[in-house]
Amino acid sequence: MTIARLSAAKWSLSAVAVGALLVGCSASVSVGKSEPKLSSDKLAASLADKLASTTGQPRPDITCPEVLVGKIGTETRCTLTAGDGSTLGVTVTVTSVDGKQINYDFKADETASPNPN
């Protein structure tokens, strides 16, 4: 199977387009039996899946630095990295917790940061 690769310019535009689409989005994730927490890897995967389904683009490269604790109002910052190395910050905020399910909203920064190189 051949996988199409986006040029650096398209990835930059994709990062900006993703940012525009992320304004006011929400999602929810069920977690295990312990205190409601979502690992940084699972949060990043959840965001990437949501973005891919929303934009029709391939799953973006997203990293989240910390566990998301299931407490209303808790925030964390994740980073979407485009193919050209530019980045877009994404703020994740817990909106509610239903048992072991963490519901959250996420919003991307309005402007991408250019590749530092």
N, C-alpha and C positions, 0 to 999 in steps of 0.2 A: 504494500500500500504506500503510495507516495503522499507525503505530508507537505502541503504548500507552506512556504515560509514567507512571512511578511517582510518587506524591506524596512529599514530603519525608519524611514519617513512615515510609512504606514503605521508602524508600531507607535511612533510618537503621536500621530493623529489618533490612533486607537486609544492610547492612554488618556488623551484629552477627551475623546468621545465617551470613554468609560466613566470618566469623572463627571461628565454632564449627566450620564444616566444614573449615577449613584446617589444623586441628591434625593434624600428622603426615602431610601429603600429600607426594607426590613426583612428579617429572616428569623428562623427559630431552629434550635438544635436540641435534641434529647441527649442527656449525658448519663453516665453510669450510676451505680448505686450510692456512691459517696456524696459528700456535700456538692451541690451543683457548681461544677467548674468545667471549663472547656479548655483543653490543652491548646497551646499556640499553634501546633500543627493542624489540629482538627478545625480550629477557627479559620486558619488560612485556607484550608481545603474547602470549607463551607463557603467562604467568600468567593473563592475562585470558581466554584461550581455555580453559584448564584450569578456571577458576572458573565460567565460563559453562556448560561441559558438566557440571560437578559439581553446581551449584546449580539449573540449569534457568532461571536469570535471564539477562537481557541481559549482554553483555560489560561488565564494570565498567571505570571509568577508573582505570588503574594507571600510575604513573610510577616508574621506577628511575633513580637518579642516576648510576650508573657501570657500566662494563663488568664482566661477571662472568668472572673468570679461571678457567680449567679446572684448578684445583689443589684437591685434596681438603682440605676444611676452610675454604676461602675463603667468606666471608659478605658479603652486601650487604643493604641495607634498601630496600624498595620501599614505596610508599604507594598505598593504595586510597582514592579520594575518592568519597564518596556524593553523590547529587543535592542533598542539603541542605548540603553543604560539610563535613560531618564526615569525618574521616579514620581509617584503620585501617592501622597499620604491618604490614608483612609481611617476615619475615626469610627470606632464601634462602641455603641452605648447600650447597655442592658436596659430594656424597657419593662420586662416583667419576667417572673419565674413561676412556672406552674409545675410543682413537684420537682422533677429532675430536668424539666425542659426550660432552657434559657432562650428567651425571645429578645432579639436585639435589632436596632436600627443601625445603618451604616451610611456614612456620607464621605465622599472624596473631597479633597482639597480642590479648589477651583483652578489652580495652576500647577502644572507639572514642573518638577525641578530638573534642569538639564543634566546630562551625563557629566560628572565631574572631570572626566579626562579630556 
